[in-house]
């Protein structure tokens, strides 16, 4: 048995300040990334993005606005949503309510993992063990495949 405590990162940008509890890790998960989030009013969980694994969202308390390629719609307590791998699964979660929202998100924990941020034209890569943290690059700023090679 374990208890979840939300951790807030002081370096998160305004508008993206939410708490996370790594409940999957705490329970010994090896194949799934399971995270419990607390999202204060007016905050978003992450910028609009998609990954190359499917992600799932279960709203536990409150409600969030869910932006997808089809537009924005509310998701309320008890709703379970699936975001497919790739561009069709792009999403952003925002708490437009007056009370904190709590959500459980889960997906594969395989690394390296890649996320694409269409609004800012960025790509992020997470490597196993977090040894190099995240590598974020804009698509238009990359070198060619053979640039710098001899």
QUIZI-V940334 format. One record per residue. RES is the residue in one letter. PHI is phi in degrees with one decimal (999 if undefined). NEAR is the number of other C-alpha atoms within 12 Angstrom. D_CENTER is the distance of its C-alpha to the mean C-alpha in Angstrom with 2 decimals. Layout:
RES|PHI|NEAR|D_CENTER ; RES|PHI|NEAR|D_CENTER
This chain:
X|999|7|25.56 ; X|-145.9|12|23.06 ; X|-118.0|12|21.84 ; X|-92.4|21|18.35 ; X|-118.3|16|18.28 ; X|-76.4|21|15.47 ; X|-107.1|20|15.03 ; X|-109.3|20|14.58 ; X|-100.7|14|14.40 ; X|-62.2|11|17.32 ; X|-87.1|11|16.25 ; X|-63.7|17|13.27 ; X|-69.4|15|14.60 ; X|-56.4|17|16.30 ; X|95.1|20|14.38 ; X|-132.4|28|11.07 ; X|-102.7|29|12.61 ; X|-129.5|34|11.14 ; X|-99.6|29|12.09 ; X|-134.0|29|10.64 ; X|-125.2|28|13.00 ; X|-81.9|27|12.73 ; X|-68.4|27|14.86 ; X|-63.7|25|14.72 ; X|-60.5|20|16.09 ; X|-62.5|19|18.51 ; X|-91.3|18|19.81 ; X|90.2|14|20.27 ; X|-60.5|18|17.79 ; X|-116.6|16|18.27 ; X|-102.5|15|16.96 ; X|-121.2|24|13.85 ; X|-98.4|29|10.73 ; X|-122.6|29|11.00 ; X|-128.7|34|9.46 ; X|-102.0|33|11.15 ; X|-116.7|40|9.97 ; X|-118.9|37|12.70 ; X|-119.7|39|12.38 ; X|-64.7|32|15.78 ; X|-54.8|26|17.56 ; X|83.0|23|16.86 ; X|-104.7|30|13.43 ; X|-112.9|34|10.09 ; X|-75.5|41|6.72 ; X|-147.9|30|5.44 ; X|-61.8|31|8.04 ; X|-55.4|30|8.84 ; X|-158.2|34|7.74 ; X|-139.0|34|8.54 ; X|-125.2|33|8.90 ; X|-103.7|27|12.24 ; X|-132.6|28|11.66 ; X|-73.7|29|11.35 ; X|-123.9|32|8.68 ; X|-124.9|28|10.25 ; X|-129.0|35|10.09 ; X|-122.0|31|13.19 ; X|-82.0|32|14.22 ; X|-94.8|23|16.50 ; X|-145.0|24|17.97 ; X|75.9|28|18.29 ; X|-147.8|34|16.76 ; X|-133.2|41|13.96 ; X|-87.2|28|14.44 ; X|-111.4|35|12.38 ; X|-92.1|28|12.83 ; X|-133.8|28|13.30 ; X|-59.9|21|15.96 ; X|-88.3|13|18.48 ; X|120.6|15|18.01 ; X|-118.3|18|16.81 ; X|-148.0|20|17.72 ; X|-78.8|23|17.51 ; X|-128.4|31|16.11 ; X|-110.6|26|18.20 ; X|-45.7|21|18.80 ; X|91.9|18|19.19 ; X|-77.9|22|17.39 ; X|-117.9|21|15.57 ; X|-122.0|29|13.65 ; X|-113.6|24|12.96 ; X|-109.3|30|11.02 ; X|-66.1|23|13.28 ; X|-63.8|23|12.88 ; X|90.6|22|13.70 ; X|-56.4|22|14.29 ; X|-66.0|23|15.19 ; X|-98.5|30|11.71 ; X|-58.9|34|10.29 ; X|-159.8|40|8.68 ; X|-148.2|33|8.12 ; X|-114.4|44|8.87 ; X|-133.4|39|11.81 ; X|-91.5|37|14.38 ; X|-97.9|26|17.71 ; X|-88.1|22|19.78 ; X|-98.4|15|22.07 ; X|-118.3|17|20.65 ; X|-60.3|28|17.46 ; X|-109.2|36|15.10 ; X|-125.0|37|13.86 ; X|-139.0|39|11.45 ; X|-109.4|33|10.95 ; X|-121.8|33|8.13 ; X|-145.9|30|9.48 ; X|-162.8|29|9.89 ; X|-65.3|25|12.22 ; X|-101.7|27|12.36 ; X|-64.5|22|14.46 ; X|-130.2|24|14.56 ; X|-68.7|22|15.01 ; X|-121.0|28|11.67 ; X|-125.8|28|11.29 ; X|-125.7|35|8.88 ; X|-115.4|33|10.98 ; X|-113.4|27|10.91 ; X|-60.2|25|13.94 ; X|-66.0|18|14.85 ; X|-111.3|16|15.44 ; X|56.7|20|16.39 ; X|-110.1|23|14.40 ; X|-128.3|28|13.40 ; X|-116.5|27|11.58 ; X|-126.1|25|12.93 ; X|-108.2|23|12.28 ; X|-101.6|19|15.63 ; X|-55.9|15|16.98 ; X|74.6|13|17.58 ; X|66.9|13|15.90 ; X|-56.4|12|19.45 ; X|-108.3|13|18.70 ; X|57.0|15|15.36 ; X|-100.4|19|13.21 ; X|-108.9|19|15.37 ; X|-110.7|22|14.56 ; X|-142.8|20|17.25 ; X|-82.5|19|18.32 ; X|-60.6|17|19.71 ; X|-80.7|11|23.04 ; X|-107.3|11|23.56 ; X|-82.3|14|23.73 ; X|-82.7|12|27.09 ; X|-70.3|10|28.76 ; X|-54.5|8|28.64 ; X|-97.9|8|32.07 ; X|-57.7|8|31.91 ; X|86.1|7|33.33 ; X|-89.5|7|34.54 ; X|-105.5|5|38.24
